[in-house]
Amino acid sequence: MSTSTLMTVEEFSRMTTPETVDFELVEGELIALSSGTPLHAKVRHNVERILGNYFAQRRIGVALGEVDCLTAPRTVRRPDVSVFLLDRLAGVDRKKIPLPFAPDIAVEVISPSESAVDVHAKTLEYLAAGSQEVWQFDYENGEVFIQTPTGIRLLRVVDTLETPVLPGFSAAVSDLLAGF
């Protein structure tokens, strides 16, 4: 579902009713976000918890679940988890949305209802907006794709996710993708 008239980022940021909280703004169009399955929510929680534990030990950043981020002049995206290094958040009004830039790492848990074309387009958008990495968790196939401006890495459940963006971070893909 999308609106017939275009909306500005400022108008979008003022939307606060329960009926409007599950939307992204894409090129001025209000786009409904689909509800995640319980497994989708569990994987998102795993990622946020493991990153949160890392940041509790190394106070260099923060992992935020489902926060609005400006990725283009008329586009606001809401990654499942956003990683921001603290130096980038200096001077940002933390009570205001959207955050004025893309996360350092955008994390998306891929839903079976999402098309490969849409996932790829969103990934390229994050990278063009300044994300250093985009992590795509495909729990249906037990895979994680790490995309950077220079390439893509594929990790499987037997692998370990490490990244130069977060020195010393290491997490078993099996733990990140664990269901319940």
URPE-V412959 format. One record per residue. N is the residue number from 1. RES is the residue in one small letter. SS is DSSP state (helix for helix, strand for strand, loop for the rest). Layout:
n=N res=RES ss=SS
n=N res=RES ss=SS
This chain:
n=1 res=m ss=loop
n=2 res=s ss=strand
n=3 res=t ss=loop
n=4 res=s ss=loop
n=5 res=t ss=loop
n=6 res=l ss=loop
n=7 res=m ss=loop
n=8 res=t ss=loop
n=9 res=v ss=helix
n=10 res=e ss=helix
n=11 res=e ss=helix
n=12 res=f ss=helix
n=13 res=s ss=helix
n=14 res=r ss=loop
n=15 res=m ss=loop
n=16 res=t ss=loop
n=17 res=t ss=loop
n=18 res=p ss=helix
n=19 res=e ss=helix
n=20 res=t ss=helix
n=21 res=v ss=loop
n=22 res=d ss=loop
n=23 res=f ss=strand
n=24 res=e ss=strand
n=25 res=l ss=strand
n=26 res=v ss=strand
n=27 res=e ss=loop
n=28 res=g ss=loop
n=29 res=e ss=strand
n=30 res=l ss=strand
n=31 res=i ss=strand
n=32 res=a ss=strand
n=33 res=l ss=loop
n=34 res=s ss=loop
n=35 res=s ss=loop
n=36 res=g ss=loop
n=37 res=t ss=loop
n=38 res=p ss=helix
n=39 res=l ss=helix
n=40 res=h ss=helix
n=41 res=a ss=helix
n=42 res=k ss=helix
n=43 res=v ss=helix
n=44 res=r ss=helix
n=45 res=h ss=helix
n=46 res=n ss=helix
n=47 res=v ss=helix
n=48 res=e ss=helix
n=49 res=r ss=helix
n=50 res=i ss=helix
n=51 res=l ss=helix
n=52 res=g ss=helix
n=53 res=n ss=helix
n=54 res=y ss=helix
n=55 res=f ss=helix
n=56 res=a ss=helix
n=57 res=q ss=helix
n=58 res=r ss=loop
n=59 res=r ss=loop
n=60 res=i ss=loop
n=61 res=g ss=strand
n=62 res=v ss=strand
n=63 res=a ss=strand
n=64 res=l ss=strand
n=65 res=g ss=strand
n=66 res=e ss=loop
n=67 res=v ss=loop
n=68 res=d ss=strand
n=69 res=c ss=strand
n=70 res=l ss=strand
n=71 res=t ss=strand
n=72 res=a ss=strand
n=73 res=p ss=loop
n=74 res=r ss=loop
n=75 res=t ss=strand
n=76 res=v ss=strand
n=77 res=r ss=strand
n=78 res=r ss=strand
n=79 res=p ss=loop
n=80 res=d ss=loop
n=81 res=v ss=strand
n=82 res=s ss=strand
n=83 res=v ss=strand
n=84 res=f ss=strand
n=85 res=l ss=strand
n=86 res=l ss=helix
n=87 res=d ss=helix
n=88 res=r ss=helix
n=89 res=l ss=helix
n=90 res=a ss=loop
n=91 res=g ss=loop
n=92 res=v ss=loop
n=93 res=d ss=loop
n=94 res=r ss=loop
n=95 res=k ss=loop
n=96 res=k ss=loop
n=97 res=i ss=loop
n=98 res=p ss=loop
n=99 res=l ss=strand
n=100 res=p ss=loop
n=101 res=f ss=loop
n=102 res=a ss=loop
n=103 res=p ss=loop
n=104 res=d ss=loop
n=105 res=i ss=strand
n=106 res=a ss=strand
n=107 res=v ss=strand
n=108 res=e ss=strand
n=109 res=v ss=strand
n=110 res=i ss=loop
n=111 res=s ss=loop
n=112 res=p ss=loop
n=113 res=s ss=loop
n=114 res=e ss=loop
n=115 res=s ss=loop
n=116 res=a ss=helix
n=117 res=v ss=helix
n=118 res=d ss=helix
n=119 res=v ss=helix
n=120 res=h ss=helix
n=121 res=a ss=helix
n=122 res=k ss=helix
n=123 res=t ss=helix
n=124 res=l ss=helix
n=125 res=e ss=helix
n=126 res=y ss=helix
n=127 res=l ss=helix
n=128 res=a ss=helix
n=129 res=a ss=loop
n=130 res=g ss=loop
n=131 res=s ss=loop
n=132 res=q ss=loop
n=133 res=e ss=strand
n=134 res=v ss=strand
n=135 res=w ss=strand
n=136 res=q ss=strand
n=137 res=f ss=strand
n=138 res=d ss=strand
n=139 res=y ss=loop
n=140 res=e ss=loop
n=141 res=n ss=loop
n=142 res=g ss=loop
n=143 res=e ss=strand
n=144 res=v ss=strand
n=145 res=f ss=strand
n=146 res=i ss=strand
n=147 res=q ss=strand
n=148 res=t ss=strand
n=149 res=p ss=loop
n=150 res=t ss=loop
n=151 res=g ss=strand
n=152 res=i ss=strand
n=153 res=r ss=strand
n=154 res=l ss=strand
n=155 res=l ss=strand
n=156 res=r ss=strand
n=157 res=v ss=loop
n=158 res=v ss=loop
n=159 res=d ss=loop
n=160 res=t ss=strand
n=161 res=l ss=strand
n=162 res=e ss=strand
n=163 res=t ss=loop
n=164 res=p ss=loop
n=165 res=v ss=loop
n=166 res=l ss=loop
n=167 res=p ss=loop
n=168 res=g ss=loop
n=169 res=f ss=loop
n=170 res=s ss=strand
n=171 res=a ss=strand
n=172 res=a ss=strand
n=173 res=v ss=helix
n=174 res=s ss=helix
n=175 res=d ss=helix
n=176 res=l ss=helix
n=177 res=l ss=loop
n=178 res=a ss=loop
n=179 res=g ss=loop
n=180 res=f ss=loop
